[in-house]
Amino acid sequence: MSGAPHLVVLGTGSLARSVCCALAGVRSGPLRVTVVGRDARAADEIAYLAGSGALLSGTPVHFDAAGTDIGSRAFKELLVRTSPRLLLVCASSQSPWERTRHPSGWTDLIADAGFGLTLPLQAEIPVQVARAIADAAPDTLLINACFPDAVNPLLKALDLPVLCGIGNAGLVTASLGHALGLGPTPRLKVLAHHVHLHAPAHPADEARAWLDGAPLPDVAALLTRQRTTDRERLNLLTGQTAALLMASLAHGFTLHTSLPGPHGLPGGYPVVTRDSTVMLDLPSGLTEQEATEWNQRVGTGDGVTVHDGRVRFTGPPPAAVTADVPALAQGFAASALDEVQAELKAVRDRLRRRAPRRDQQTPSPGLEERCP
């Protein structure tokens, strides 16, 4: 495995597991993958499952594990020692499954205000990792799976390195491709935001797609099977899209897909990877500015926007909470992120002790909180 591109997958949840198991089956060339998590046993379990799968598949992908906290010296030493080509963040300070597993007054607040309310918490680990990369492994490319449609623009506003995200736009593209009987292809170009994991409130805000340069009709109908599938199970598909992306970047081959947050842009865009770079691949007649403005507009459905270095919450958090965290009403500069995170965590701790509303106690299957 000497000389094989080294990848780091940070996290031990269902998405990290899906990504690693998918990487085990990708036939692109040798890879060395280190699974990193605070729980060494959980990280080792993923490395075992994926490594066994690679051996059974006959792919030259080797997995190992490291149990370490991202705030520790050991994590930076790992980055210095391994100098990974890519680092994928799959760990979040706010579980996307909390509403279904541990409903409370906190998850009521998210349901009312929009998933964007959790942006400061979703950004916590990616920001810490980006800072560690900038300090210890500046050649490592960061890929973020935590709400990248909004977190990646925040990273950019903080002058922190981020290549792109995974999930969301890639999942929508894969779902449309499946409905049309297409694999990864330049024929299909998809503009899609995190909000499109579910049907948007207004049909005019639906994801946009083009096939052979022509606008694709009935996008909502083509996404029906995705939107009626349990969200956590969809991580199997997201893991496959992420594995293809990472293999293409590690080995420099071309891949046509859609990605959230490429180079810190808001929302998701059609892209092409070539020579280990990510470039926008917009349909003819659509400019980058137009695509960005569209993503900013539809992204208000998540309850948050990031623009010109400021975060603005567009949902209606209750007055009792905005009194504790004024930034929820007024917005905040990216530079104030650490302070807002601390304030929001205090609110979360308090509201988690409050019983959920009756209508939030048993969410419908497949309608979990939108996840990163």
PyMOL commands that set and color helices and strands:
alter all, ss='L'
color gray80, all
select helices_A, chain A and resi 14-23+40-57+73-82+98-101+105-113+115-136+148-157+169-180+194-197+203-205+219-222+224-227+235-251+262-264+288-302+319-322+327-330+334-351+358-360
alter helices_A, ss='H'
color red, helices_A
select strands_A, chain A and resi 6-10+31-37+61-67+86-89+141-144+164-165+188-191+208-211+214-215+255-260+268-274+277-280+304-307+310-313+332-333
alter strands_A, ss='S'
color yellow, strands_A
deselect
rebuild
show_as cartoon
